[in-house]
Amino acid sequence: MIPSLFLAHGSPALAIQDTKYTAFLRELGQQWKPKAIVIFTAHWESEVLTLTSTDGAYETIYDFYGFPDELYQITYPAKGSAGLASRLEGMFREKGIETGTDSGRGLDHGSWTLLYKMFPEADIPVIQLSVNPHLPPENQILIGEALRGLGEEDILVIGSGVTVHNLRMVNWGQEEPEPWAVEFDDWLIERTLTRDTDSLVRYETLAPHSRMAVPRAEHFVPFFLALGSGQEEAAPRVIYRDYEFGTLSYLCLQF
């Protein structure tokens, strides 16, 4: 049995960093040997839910600029699984969710930077899925619920995003987190651990500092996708929490 995870992908530089967070990711990856990985990434947006569908090795996408040359030399040549992608499409169809496939897209940094730390051998099939930040949270949870039960087959579902993600508010070099960022995550954690879904889906109006924490929803909706795909009987858990640059959250949860 493998739980669903919401993981913060933070800065692309984590792929070349040696920090408390990268150590956590390495240790997390050693807990399981998934048969496959299904990952929703905040860096692939589409109106229709889209899945990668290939049996070949993925291209590594460097969808960022201004970082050390070392980062652009890293590759993560994991392979896909057209068969699993087709099966996932069927699971979504059963719930009335429209899907599409993309046979040429590589892994963006919302996926490969995390997986490079967790499963460095790149020997586990990966299916990457897009997000639609314009759908309401209730719909995001339903998309996740369509995949519920994959953990019982040792298939790992990951929502890759960030809870507090406002690049205009980052303070380079600041070590202590801003109180407003902490307050938003505190609110989110309390409602998550008590399974107060009614409040969670109304975070925009109920959560403190929601407009600063989530100026745009693309990095936040993977939280709802992971929440929906988790084990219904399992108690959600905070598995990591830290901040970078004052406001960038590295909150991670297990469902």
Steps between C-alpha positions, in 0.01 A plus 500: 500500500641837395335828606436798275732796551491874460860613454644848465731529203622847598803629315639297205837526673394234749623246242859612569460602864587307813257631761266374770227484238700303243605260778133457584418424136777239480376331817140515378592327177667219692178413680336345195575340166198604291402302193421832333473870581205722405585866549290814454730795429420867548721580201276338242167674458224398263124545482450125449675265741791362297724200567836413350471180300825342387710193565819687418735701719395854580684813399606713797341845466694797641207737537695764694792733446778673690614198701851343520616312190523184709122487523461491121729197476270279708274261315226275634436241226216310667271315264126532467232236469242532224312207649465663840405831340220325314382338821498836681298651216242228557486579872438865423234417241312294757468820704395707198833684479619592151863420424758529227849356447835642395760261363779756460514706815795454733522536877496861622676615815184457706555128446863416437665706774303312767536161335873552444545526876250230597572236235837591345526182294209618280393137470131540589236571230356851528169644381491881513164677516402859437298731724221744424527781758164644393293208631354543849655301786204261510579393143868459579412262785275298267785465251719367778227265623490335157846361580419386853620146560816517290704499818366152576676390181824670606453783252610832647281806433668839553359850482800723433446866588546752782251621760639852546632603159526872428825578323440873533509463877820296537784659696827361367728390782236526774508197726206565733154454344257788481217467754228524235644202309512294819143599588370386162670160533384469862141546386547250216657239726230524765218456246685219325572298812137531613374419148306824485456484124212747505737769627793393283307547177411852618859592586485813285249662735577319827877460519707791633713677238372271225547760226865549593566129546320391183496789251438242227381145562725290275744412781224445756263266315743203522420505872132427423593239239718313751235538770237343275719208397597406855375211707155578633562328833854636553568798723674784310845585633746785471826335397717810449479873563748778439531832314747664266544867414253598771185393319561195279341204678642150500198349670449133403207277592410133485147374433 
